[in-house]
Amino acid sequence: MHGDSSSVAASSPSRPHSVFAWPDVGEEQIHFGQKALRLPARTAPEGVARVVRRFADERLAGEPFSDWLKRIGGPSKVADGLRDLDDVPTPDENPEYFTDYDETGPFVAQVAESECAT
């Protein structure tokens, strides 16, 4: 999982994060993680928890994550169980959604003059 570049400010709770399926290192090939979907930062922890719970519930005894992922149909099938987390409410619908972690008020973009712009 990593933060994507976006026009949304880096500290905003709605900044998107990509959720990647686990990479697979085989005997002759390496497969890098495949993107499942993008989630707002506010819901990314719940997304990770869901994937971990699903893997724990559905895996066969001793089955590695990469084998489980192939068996269920790949990253797109993981994404299917997370799409509801991609719904971002409006600030009027849920102002708390736009409050940064460890903050008491809603996110406010603050733009200051820079020495390069003067």
HELIX and SHEET records of a PDB file:
HELIX    1   1 ALA A   44  GLU A   58  1                                  15    
HELIX    2   2 PHE A   65  ILE A   72  1                                   8    
HELIX    3   3 PRO A   75  ASP A   80  1                                   6    
HELIX    4   4 ARG A   83  ASP A   86  5                                   4    
HELIX    5   5 PRO A   95  PHE A   98  5                                   4    
SHEET    1   A 3 HIS A   2  GLY A   3  0                                        
SHEET    2   A 3 PRO A  16  PHE A  20 -1                                        
SHEET    3   A 3 LYS A  35  PRO A  40 -1                                        
SHEET    1   B 2 ASP A  24  VAL A  25  0                                        
SHEET    2   B 2 ILE A  30  HIS A  31 -1                                        
END                                                                             
